[in-house]
Amino acid sequence: MSQLPIRKTSAGEQVDTRPMYIEEWLETLPYIDFNKTAALIEKALAATNKQELKPSVRLELMTLYHGPYEYYLESQIKAGAQHTLQTIEAMHSQLGVMKQIAVHLSFGCKLAFDQSQTQKSFWKPGKPPYEAILMSMNYLSQALIFSYLEYSPVPKNVWKQLNFIYDIAASSQNEKRLFTIPGDEISTKGISFDHAYKKILMASLVDPHHLPFGAIWEIYEQLDTWVDMVNISQIEDIAVAEGKFIIDLKEDAKPINYDKFDLNQKSKSTRLLDASPLLKEVNFHMQVLEHGKPLDASVKLSPFYTRTLLTHMSNVWGLPPSRVDHRQTRKGQLEVYTGIEAIYYV
């Protein structure tokens, strides 16, 4: 039976953190057995993040652990929304551990970045490893997707970390710089903080909890093609609120609709998220479908769900619905019964 990679040290037994041995250990794991293998990887990552390591070694380890994580992640993405009731039940049992692996990977990458900033050296300090913190953002975004798949509330501090990472990149004017990170398949040139951040922002605004199971992955992957139509800028007063949202980089919260934000509350950390060009693109493809014409190659959505998902995106990225049946205040009495006996009484 496979066990954790253990190394004997003067302080006792510890999880092995030598990249060469970790690579060998990962190759021996029975990947066909998801429950056993994923549990071992999750425990190994959690133990690794508790060890004192050089930032470069830690980042190398996170890259090695990315391999099996990507293997299981790809199997979920390829399955997409094509699930039966039986596979949905099986998938739900896997989501928790996949989310934990993503969180551990994110934390490990952030540790590598943070430690590189505080580590003292006799030599001239090098450039900050922005690849590490971009990897952290990517893993944290995927952990958020797993929460949506579980139909569970967003974990505390996830948005705070995502907003914080983007703020770091933007403050150093590195938000549009391209980096090569594990799992980046969208471009041979690399990926930017701006792209990764806007991708998870727009995915969160698609009202994931009201999507068919697995459909959030389809939209998340589709955004690789479309999300560069979205723009982040300083907040301003605008005439048309449709497709516009407000972000606060200091808050633990996703964006909100522009017309729900009080401009008197704006600060240096508030930003305008303009998704109106993307909304226009979605509506264009809907019109193409209405005329019975085929969609172009930019649309990566599954044909079975294309119309449903385009309609959903158009609705949630547009203006929020207005109340048409205004509530009326009435006087009356409400009786409240408490306790188990009240059930029989009512």
Buried (B, 14 or more C-beta within 10 A) or exposed (E): EEEBBEEEEEEEEBBBBEBEEBEEBBEEBEBEEBEBBBBBBBBBBBBBBEBEBEBBBBBBBBBBBBBBBBEBBEEBBEEBBEBEEEEEEEBEEBBBBBBBBBBBBBBBBBBBBBBBEEEEEEEEEEEBBBBBBBBBBBBBBBBBBBBBBBEEEBBEEBBBBBBBBBBBBBEEEBBEBBBEBBBBEBEEEBBBBBBBBBBBBBBBBBBBEEBBBBBBBBBBBBBBBBBBBBBBEEBEEBEEBBBBBBBBBBEBEBBBBBEEBEEEEBEEEBBBBBBBEBBEBBBEBBEBBEEEEEBEEEBBBBEEBBBBBBBBBBBBBBBEEEEEEEEEEEEEEEEEEEEEEEEEEE
